[in-house]
Amino acid sequence: FSESRIRELLFLQADSSVGLSSVDGIISRIVSIYNSRGYLFAAVALDSLLLDEERKLTAVLRIDEGSPFRLREIVCEGNLYSRDQTLIRLSGLSGISTITPQILAEAEERILVKSYIQDCSIIPLDSSSLLIRIREGKMSYLEGVAGLSRSGGSTKLNGLINLRFLNLWGTDRAISRSEEHTSELQS
């Protein structure tokens, strides 16, 4: 971006001045502007301070835009059961033209909605590759309760079982079965 375009995006007039204490905030805002336009590796730093003959101090910022991020590859790590394509589909990242930090955070949240995913982070590796790093939890649950009751001379065995399989074959498909059973025991 040109200096005039950056000033325009920061809502600063060409001849306006700001206090030295505002420089850190301006640097953060410039990085945010670049990030929101897909420049995930943009870096802004204070280069120098110049004092002119009117004793006016001017801060010179060094901006390294880096390359705009263009998604070509997604690498998955930590997925013991989930397929790479399942994670990519869950993230919703394929087909997005401009990747921003906000889009990456939303993709992480979409993956974390799944109860079998305990942790997820999506990290840009370079200007064309992303790493989806997850930690998977339990994929199968077996819960049950059994009880014995006596009433009127008869003995009954009561039971409840809940069986769930999550992420079958790493495809994000699931099945569950609940069963309640009562049997009268003969003495």
Order of alpha helices (4+ residues) and beta strands (2+ residues): alpha-alpha-beta-beta-beta-alpha-alpha-beta-beta-beta-beta-beta
